[in-house]
Amino acid sequence: MKRIVLCSVLAVSLARGQGIQQLSLEDALRIGRENSKALRIAGLRVDAASAKSGEANTALLPSIKFEGSYKRQSDIGTSAVSVPFLPSPIVISPDITNAYYLRLGLQQPLFTGFKLISNARAAARLAEASEADRRESEADVTLSISTAYWMLYQAIETAKYVDENVDRLSSYVEDTQNLMKAGLVTRNDFLKIQVQLSNARLSQIDAANDVEVATMRLDNVMGQSVDSLIHPVSTPEVPESGGADSSRVMAEAPAALLLDRAMSNRPDLLAMNNRVEASRAGATAARGGWWPQIALTANYFYSRPNQRFLPLQDEFKGTWEVGIAMQLDVWNWGATLFQTEQSLSQVSQNEELLEQMRDNATLEVRKNQLDVRRAAKRIDVAREAIEQAEENSRSINEKYRNGLATSTDLLDASLAVLQAKTSYTGALVEHQIALARLDKSIGK
């Protein structure tokens, strides 16, 4: 049945020294996810956003800094005062040419006008948005691989039906030769069938080429060499009329239920919602510029000489201090106002984008649900068409052998069988892809 396709695939396989991968859809998805550069990039973005969130949270915690310095100073001589009746001058400040300075400081923000906590909240939301983006990338990869997988399945099945048609036409040629000898058909009938057989063999070549192209496309989306040979072992789900299979449940589910699921689970909507919340937190942080910034400070100094001890002494001495620091921008030419307006504008933009995405998601879910229903109906019709075409072909073939049907009737019946089978496979694949798209559109 798959003579041309399998022979060509085996020949290529032997030439390349490779085996044919027997892959289920689950295997293809696993390999594709492991090899996907887009998913690796998305994962790195998640790591970066998580690190950024951690950095923003550290601003809420006390910071401890240590600093030190050494200076070599010029010789200015000792400062002294001569007092009558004293044998030697009173030294006010000795000449200290080496200065050492060590400080250990602590600072804890007490009130920043909600700026720091808002920045931390915004960073956390952006990290969640990055994770949702990663999930969206995974959904895109899943849909791409699923589509390529089922397109390869369709190409192989079509090639099989084309091979069957060639076999069928070849048998018609033999029958026609016998009938021509018996004087029941003309040479024109024989030539007409031979021409159709030649055309079918050309279609056979095209079908084999389509299989190779579909294989390379699947290899590409799976992230492996396009020379890898694949044979799909999964088969499409066939929805049963009146059954409780998952596809029919999805197709017949209330639209409102699917829309609610989409609004709750779609990664792109979750990502955009997190960006809206992040921009709102950013607006709150921008408003924090109107408030005073207050912090607790503490320092320990260990210096030589220590300026707090007079007269200065060329030795290490330690001192400490604790206090409250306050800073307020009294006038900055409207910088805080402009920053606030920018952040509020970003909030409005993100809110409008979210509403637009929700509208698009609603349309996408409804369309995909209708596509699943249509494909399921096409399967039922195509299945009946196969039975009718095969019965008609059998009947016409019998009549032709008895001289009661023309060669045109015979060829039309054969073509009808080929079209019915390829339409059935196309409907199955269309239904499977429609299901995958519906799953993605509701965030399954």
Secondary structure by P-SEA (a helix, b strand, c coil): caaaaaaaaaaaaaaacbbbbbccaaaaaaaaaaacaaaaaaaaaaaaaaaaaaaaaaaacbbbbbbbbbbbbccccbbbbbbccccbbbbccccccbbbbbbbbbbbbccccaaaaaaaaaaaaaaaaaaaaaaaaaaaaaaaaaaaaaaaaaaaaaaaaaaaaaaaaaaaaaaaaaaaaaccccaaaaaaaaaaaaaaaaaaaaaaaaaaaaaaaaaaaacccccbbbbbcccccccccccccaaaaaaaccaaaaaaaaacccaaaaaaaaaaaaaaaaaaaaacccbbbbbbbbbbbbccccccccccccbbbbbbccbbbbbbcccccaaaaaaaaaaaaaaaaaaaaaaaaaaaaaaaaaaaaaaaaaaaaaaaaaaaaaaaaaaaaaaaaaaaaaccccaaaaaaaaaaaaaaaaaaaaaaaaaaaaaaaaaaaacc
